[in-house]
Amino acid sequence: MIFSLRKTVSVALLASTAILPLSTALSANAAEATPVAPVFSGETLRGEALDFKPGAPHDKPTLLVFWASWCRICMAEVPRLKELHAERSDSLNILGINLDKTPANGLNVVQKRQLPYPSIKDGDLRIADQYDVHGTPTLYVISPSGEVLYQSNRLHRAIKFLDSQKT
């Protein structure tokens, strides 16, 4: 699995060298190499520890969804995200990154709308900064090997990209 949930209260932070923001990786030699998705650890809105480690062999792509409870477009895309999870959970991981400063607001959305995929807390924008997120929603398609394949600000475009990758 490309990300794993750990049943602990503490959040393990990566103790490796600093990760450059994705924009730095993109601007370095965008024509020569596909950027690699930054790894991160954190706590989900439901209180579970989560590690995102792109590059797990023989896994499936991951759709990262940066969202907030106050974002009307994000909330409008929730029904389609739930459908996408139901239709493709065998071939696609979905991981939400909630940008609410108050995690209770994000948890309220998760509970009321019954989101079937995990959403990690990022009120301090630590993860968003690594991915160079400037607004919500922002979606990234990450390959099983950890490459950033696609970025968009609309779900229908990300789905169109995913459909174009089917062999």
Stockholm file with secondary structure:
# STOCKHOLM 1.0

chainA/1-167         MIFSLRKTVSVALLASTAILPLSTALSANAAEATPVAPVFSGETLRGEALDFKPGAPHDKPTLLVFWASWCRICMAEVPRLKELHAERSDSLNILGINLDKTPANGLNVVQKRQLPYPSIKDGDLRIADQYDVHGTPTLYVISPSGEVLYQSNRLHRAIKFLDSQKT
#=GR chainA/1-167 SS CCEEEECCSSCCCCCSSCCCCHHHHHHHHTTTCCCBCCCEEEEBTTSCEEEECTTCTTCCCEEEEEECTTCHHHHHHHHHHHHHHHHHTTTCEEEEEECCSSHHHHHHHHHHTTCSSCEEECTTCHHHHHTTCCSSSEEEEECTTSBEEEEESSHHHHHHHHHHTCC
#=GC SS_cons         CCEEEECCSSCCCCCSSCCCCHHHHHHHHTTTCCCBCCCEEEEBTTSCEEEECTTCTTCCCEEEEEECTTCHHHHHHHHHHHHHHHHHTTTCEEEEEECCSSHHHHHHHHHHTTCSSCEEECTTCHHHHHTTCCSSSEEEEECTTSBEEEEESSHHHHHHHHHHTCC
//
